[in-house]
Amino acid sequence: MKSVVHPTVLVVDFGAQYAQLIARRVREARVFSEIVSHGITADEVRRRNPVAIVLSGGPKSVHVDGAPRLDPRIYELGIPILGICYGCQLIAQQLGGMVSRGDKGEYGRTTLTRGGNSRLLADSAPTFDVWMSHFDAVSVAPDGFVVTASTPDAPIAVMEHDAKRIWAVQFHPEVMHTQHGQDILQRFLHELAGIEPRWTTESIVDTQVAAVRNQIGNGRAICALSGGVDSSVAAALVHRAIGANLTCIYVDTGLMRKNESDQVVETFKRNLGIELVHVDAGDEFFDKLQGVTDPEQKRKVIGETFVRIFERYTGGVTDAAFLVQGTLYPDVIESGGREGSATIKSHHNVGGLPDDMTLSLCEPLRDLFKDEVRTLGTALGLPDEIVWRQPFPGPGLGVRIIGEVTREKVRILQDADAIVREEIHDAGLDRDIWQAFAVLADIRSVGVMGDERTYARPIIIRAVTSDDAMTADWARLPYELLATMSSRIVNEVDGVNRVVYDITSKPPGTIEWE
């Protein structure tokens, strides 16, 4: 589905996670942003007609062979440009300045000192802390650029060319460790680029409702309802757009969390007033997954089975032409759905659908981050019990069971996962934790219970904090809480004799294990 066009800032991705964070910060300034590949041409930029461009940081040196470049004609389009870190160095190099290799890098917090009149920094303090992450540094600014700030290891930390409408900073204003960072971004967007802050929840509702009506018209649609935040908000949004022409189908895959199916059906019938068809398809999913151990293949099998069920069980809606899904922007990025982006893993909502699917996709949340979706859900009148549910993968527990998926493994994982979530809730940490869940490993270990030797499976507890799932840090849960979880799982869940805690951040890991 093509969204209604908003005034857009293009965030050029040079191969690091910075682009996603910058895109979110731009949206927090109430301006729509979209991530594009560094391979974008000046002609493509002109066609997209962005109101501004931000060049992101990146992991490479501008001096190495194969380092990402930007079409130099883009600098001549007159579009306001802000270069950040690698983007700053690239501007310097491509416009005739010099980037020198340093004897040492500059990483982490450092002090920035202003050294002249700056439209970008405006009334910021004479000195303030910024976050650096670079080895090379700009040593000579291009002709016409004015240097307005420095740090101990970056003599040109800010450079500006007001006439060309190009500004550049060596530090990262998008990270929370940089003082006044969001103020600097907003000054670029609102004052220097002259963009009005119109990207609001109300504008999202209005434009996406219009986009759904434009795509579906008087047609019929069915929604792949999982009960999670994404599909719930997608259903509510599409229902506002086409009313009774939407039928939600909840497929019980047998891979849901404990007691979840009953809760989903009850909640949606009570809160949304949308026609809901409940399909119990666990047997079919378990049959299809028999012998499948590869994570990508599991996702493909689950995705295809999902769609085939939708093609059969339409609740009497024989003329449905559209399938509504709660695909989000991070799903698209991780699945390589944007030009130039690498495929980290296919998502059930993006990469797991069969090529010969007969239904057309309607994805009204495709351009949104998770925090925007939660805000949208509240605006659409969804209750907190839905809006603030923890994210749950489309393939369900199938990707939290390492190896082959069986009913017995699902039973073990459901019981363990229920304990983890219950203890997180009882500790009052629901809003502090992005996700907390259990994973069942495909190994066995020796243990002792009573006087008996056991040979059973371990449960991995995974709990992370995040804003949008693009990056995440492992949650520092209290030891007492972890001890309670471990004790309960080992004592209450048959088939488990060991509990471990995952302390891997994203990157380098992903939030889910598969």
N, C-alpha and C positions, 0 to 999 in steps of 0.2 A: 504494500500500500504506500502510495506517495503522499507524504504529509503536505498540508498547506504550507506554502513557503513563508518563512519568517526572515526578517533581516538577519543575515547570518555572518558570524565570524568563523573563518576557516582556521583550524589549528593544524599546522603542518607537522606531521609525525616523522621524526628522524630516528626512530627505532628504540625508544625507551618508554617507560610507563609515565613519563612526565606529561605526554600529550593528553592522556585521559584525565589527569588531575587538572591540567590547565583548562580543558574543556568544561569540567565541572565548575571550576572557579569562575569562568566566564558566565556560565548560566546562573551562578549565585549572584552575579551582578545584573541579573535579569536581562541577559542578552543570549539569544540562541547561538549555539556553537556546533560545529561539525568537524570531525577529524578526517584529514585527507592525507594521502601519501605525499612524500617529498618529490615523487615523480610527476606531480601535477604540472601541466604546462600553463604558460601565460594565456593561451587561447581558452583553456578550460576554466581558468580563474575568471577570465572576462565573461565567459558564458554563465558562470554561477553568480557573478555580480555580488561578491561579498562586501560587507560594510567595513571589514578590517581583516587583517591576517596576523596570526601569531605563529612565530617559528619556535618550535619547542626545543628542549634539550635533547641530547643523544649520547650514546656510549662511545662513539668513535672520535678520533682526532681528525681535524680537517686536513691534515697532512698525509694521511695514509691512503694508499691506493684503494679505490672503491668506496671512499667516504661519500656519504650522501650529499648531493648538491641540490640547488634550487635553480629552476629556469631563470637566468638573469633578467629576462624581459619582464618578469613579475615586478621587479623594483621600479620599472618605468610606467606602471599602470596608474600611479597616483593614489593607490589604495593605502590607507594607514597600515603600517607594519610595526609590530613589536617583536624583536628578537630576544630570546631567553637562552642563556648559556651557550650551547652549541649554535643556536640561532644567531646569537650575538657575534660569535667568531666567524660564522659563515658570511654574515653581512659585511664584516670587516674585510675578509679575504676577497669576496666577490666584487666589492666596490673600490678596491685599490688600496686598502689598508694592509696591515701586517699582523699575523698571528704567530707568536713565538712559542717555541717549546720551552717550558719552564724547567728549572732544576728540581723543583718539587711542586706537587699539586696543592690545591687549596680545597679542603673538604670540611664540611661541617660549618658550625657557626663562626662568623668573623665580623669585624666592625667595619661598616662602610662610612666613609667620610665624604661629605659633599664638598665640591670645589668650584662652584659657579652657579649662575642662574639656570634653573632646570624647570621646564614645563612639566616634565614627567614626575619629578619628585615634589614639585610645588612647595607646599609649606611643611614638608617632612622635617624632622629634627636634623640638626647639623651632623650628628652621628647616630647610627642605629645598627642593630644586629641584623645580618642577612645570612642566608644559608647558601654555601658554595659547594660545588661538586665539579671541579675541572682540574686538568693538568696544564693544557695550553692556555694562553691568555692573549688578548689583544694588546699589542705593544705600540702600534701606530694606527691611529684612527684614519679612515678614508677622508679625502678632501671634503671640506664643508661640514664635517661632523664636529660638534663641540663636546669635549669631555667634561662631565659634570659631577663625577664621583669616582672614588678609588677605594681599594682595600689594601692591606699590607702586601699582598702577593698578586694583586691585580690593579696595575696603575690606571687601567681604563675599565672601570667597573660599570659605568653608565656613559653612553655616548648618544648624541641626539642630532638630528638634521630636520629642523622644523619645516623647512621649505619642501624637502622631499617627503615629509610626513613619515620618517623612519626613526624609530627609537630602539635602543638595544641595551640590555642589562646582562652582566655576567652572572649574577646571582639568580636564585629561584624565588620569585615573588609568590608563586603558587603554593609553596609549602608553609605550614603553620609556624615553622621556626623563624621565618623572616618577619621582622617587625614591619608593620604598615604594608605588608605584601599585597593584601587584597585592596587596600586603598590605592596602591600604585596601579594595579590592574584596572580598577574602576576609573581612575583618572585617565588612563589610556583610552578606555572604551567610551566613556561618557563625555569627557572634555576634549581630548585630542582628536579622537575619531568622530565625535559628535553623535554617538549612538544613544537613542532614547531607551530607557530601561522598560521595555514592554513585554518581555518574556515572563509572564506571570501564570499562576495556576489557572486563573480565569481565561487567559488567552489560550492556554493549552487545551482546556476543555472545549472552548468554542471552535478552535481550528481543527482539532482532531475529530470532533463530532461532524464538522463539515466535511472533513476528508473521508470519513466512513460513509456518510451519505452519498458522497460523490462516487465512491468506489462501488458500493452495494446497490444504491438506488432503491428500487422497490423489490429487490431480490431477497432471498431467504438465506440465513446464515446459521451455522451451528458453532458452538464455542467449545473448545477443548478445555473443560473446566477441571482444574486439579484441586481447587480449594485453597491454593496458595495466593499470595498477594498479587502476583503478576496476572494470572488468569482471571482472578476475581475482579481486579480493576479493569482489565480489558473487557470483561463481560458487562460490567456496569456502564462503561463508556459506550460500547456498541449498543447496549439496550437503550441508552438515552438517544442514540442516533436513529435506530430503526424499530424500537419498541417490540411489538409482538412478532416481528419477523425474525427474532433471534430465539433459538432454542439451545439451551445449555445441556451438554451431555457429560455426565461424570462417569468416567470409566474406572472402576475399581480393578486395578491391575494385580492386586494381591501383593503389591510392593509398597503399600502405604504404611504410614506410622500407625502405632497401636491405637485402635478405636477411632481412627481418623475418618474413615468413610461415613460412619454414622454422624459424626460431627459436621462434616461438609454438607451432607444432604439436609440435615436439620437446619443448619445456619442459613443456607441459601433459600430454602423454602420460606423461612421466617423473615429474612431481612430484605431480599431482593424482589420477590414476587415474580421471578423469571421462570418460565417453563423449564423444568429440570427432569432429565431422563437419567436414571441410575442403571448402569450396565455392570453386572458382576462378571468380569472376564478373567479372573485369576487363573483358572485352569489353562486357558489359551496362552497366556503369557508364560507360564511355567513350562508348557510343552515346547514353545518356541525357543526358550532359553536353555533347554536341556543340552548340556555339553558345551555351551558357549562360555569361554573364559576371557577372551580378549576384550578389554574395556571399550574400544571403539566399536567392535562388532556387537557388543551388548547394547550400546546406544542405538546402533542402526536397527537391530532386531526389535527393540522396544519401540522405536519411532515408527517403524513400518507397521508393526502390529497395531499400534495406536490408531494409525490412519485407516487401516483396513477395517477396524471395528467401527470407526466413524462412518465409513462408507456403507456399512451394513446396518448400524443402529442409529437411525436418525429420528426416532420417536414418531414415525409417521410423516416426517418432513421429507418427502420424496423429491422436492424441487430445490433443495439446498444447493447453492453453488459456491458458498464461501465457508472457509474454516478459520475461525477466530483463534488466535494464539497470543499469549502474553510475552512474546519475545521482547527483550530489552536491549539497549545499546551495548552494554558489556558483552551480552551473548553474541551479538553480531561481530564485535571486534575480535573476541577470542576465537570465533569460528572462521576467521579470515573473510568475513562478509563485507569488509570495506577494502577498496583498492589499496594494494600494497601492504595489507596487514597479514601477519603470519597466523597460521592456524595452530592454536594452542591445543584445543580439543574441540570436537564437534559438540554442539549443544542440541538437546532433544528438540528444541524449538527452531533450530536453524539447520543443522547438518544431518538430522536423523530421519528426514522425510523421503519417501520413495520418489523416484523420478516420474513415475507414471501416475501420481496422485491425481484424482479427478476433480478435487476441490481447489479453488483458488484461495491463496492465503490472504487473510486480513490481519495485519499486525499493527494496531493503533498505538502501541507503546514502543515501537522499534527504535525510536530516536531518543528515548528517555533513560535516565539513570534511576537506580532503585529509590533514592531519596525523593526524586521528583514523582515517582509512581505512588509512594506512600502519601505524599501531600495531595496528589490527584485523587486518590481513593477517599480520603477524608472529605475533599470538596464534593465528591459524588455521593456522599452520604453513607459510605460503608462503615460498619462498626469497627472499633479498635481491635476486636478479637480477630478480624480478618486483616486489617491494614497493618497491624504490628506482628503478624505471624512471622516466624523466622523463615527465610527462604528455604525452599525444598526443591531438589532437582526434579526435572520432568521425568526422568527414568526412575525416580523414587529410590527405594532401598537397593534396587538393582545395581547402582553404582557405589553403594556403600558396603557391598559384599564383595570381597576380593575373590575372584575365581568364579566357579559355577554357582548359579543362583538356584537354591532349592527351598522347598517349603520349610524344612527344619531350620535352615540358616536364617530365613526370614523371621521365623518365630523367635529364635535366639536374639536377633538384632532388634526386633520390635520391643522385646521385654527390656533389653539393656538400654535402648534409646529412650524409652519412656522414663526410666529412672534418671538418666542424665537431665532430661528436660524438666522433670518434676523437681529435682534438686536445684536447678538453676532458677526456676520459678520461686521456690520456697526461700531462696537466698535473696530474692528481690533484684536479680540481675538481668531480667528479661530485656530491658531497654538498653543495657550496657553491652550486651553480647550480640554480635551480628548473627552468628550461628553457633549452636552447641548441639552436638550429636554424637552418636556412636558409630564405629566402623568395625566390621567383622573381618579379621584377617584369615587368609587361606593357609594357616599353619596351625600346628598343635604344639603344646609345650607340657612338660611334666610339672605336676603340682602335688601338694599334699593337702587333703581335707580329712580332718579327723586322723585316723591311723591308716587311711587308705591312700594309695598312689593314684593320682588322676593323670589323664592324658587328654586335655581339652583345649578349647580355642581361647585366644586372647581377644579382648575388646579394646579397641583404641578409642579414647575420648578425644574429640576435636572441638575446640572452642576458639573462636576468633573474634576480633574487633575490626570493624571496617566502616567506611561511609558509603561505599558503592560497589564493593566486591572486586573492583579492579586491582586494588592492593588490600592486604589484610595483615594483621599482626596476631600472634597467638595470645589468647587472653590469660592474664596472670591471675588465675583463679586461686582463692585461698586454699592453703594446704588442707585445712579442716574439711572444706567442701569436697576436694578431690578424694580425701580419705573416706568420706561418707559414701560418695559415689562408688568407689572401688569396693568397699565392704558390702554394700547392698547388691551390686551386680554379681559379685562372686557368690554371695549367699542366696540370692533370690533367682538367679538365672541359670537354669540347668544347662550344662554344656560349656560353661565358662569357668576358667580357673586362674585367670590373670587379667589385669587391667593396666594399660599404659596410657600416657598422655602425650599427645603430639605437640611439639613446641616449634613447628616450622612455620615461618611467615610466608606470605605470598607477595612478590616472588621470594624465594625460588620455587616453592611448592604452589599447588593450587589449593583452594579451600576444600573441595571434594577430593577424595582419594583416587577416583577414576573419572 
